[in-house]
C-alpha cells in the first residue's frame, strides 16, 4: 500500500508508518468508516481532476 484514498471525498493520503491508531499522516481519516477508505498503489494511481491530494499529507496537495 502506497496511498490511502477516501472514496467519499476522492482525496489521497499518506499512510502512517508507526503503530498509531491513525491510518494517515494527517489523522484526517481517524473517524472515517473503513468502507469509505481504499488502499491503493501510488505507482498505479495518478491524481486526476476528480482525485486530489491531502494538503496535510502532501506539500503540493490541496484537499483538507
N, C-alpha and C positions, 0 to 999 in steps of 0.2 A: 504494500500500500504506500503510495507516494502522496496522495492528497485525500481530503475528505470533502465530499460535496453535500451541501444542504440542498436537497431536491425541491424544497418549498420555495427557497429564495434564489436558487441557482447560483450559489456562492461557494467558491473553493476555499478550503482552509488547509493549513499545515497541521499534521498530526503531532501530538506531544510525544516526546521520546522517553519521558520518565514514567513512573507508575502512578501519576496523579489521577484523580477522579475525572479530570477534564480530558476530553478527547482531542482538543485542538490547542494550539499555542496560545490563542487569544482567549479561550474559555467561552466563546460565544455560543457553543452548542451544548453547554452544560445541562440545560433544561429542555433541549430539543429531543423528542422521542426518536428512538433508534430507527423506526421505519421511515423517518424523514431524512435519513443520512445514508450515503453510499460511500464506500471506499473505492477510489479509482486510482489508476496508474497515471502518474504525471507524464510519462513518456507516450502514452496512448491517448492522452486527453489534452486538447488545447483549449484555451479560453476563447470564447466567441462573443458576439454581441449579446447572446442570451445567457451567458455564464460570466460572472465577474469573480475577481479575486478579493478576498477579505483584506481590507486596508490595514488591519492589525497584524495579520499573518505575513503579508507581502508588502514590500516597500512601494511597489507600483500598483497596488490594488486600490479599488475604490469603494468596495462594499463595506457596510457597517461603519 
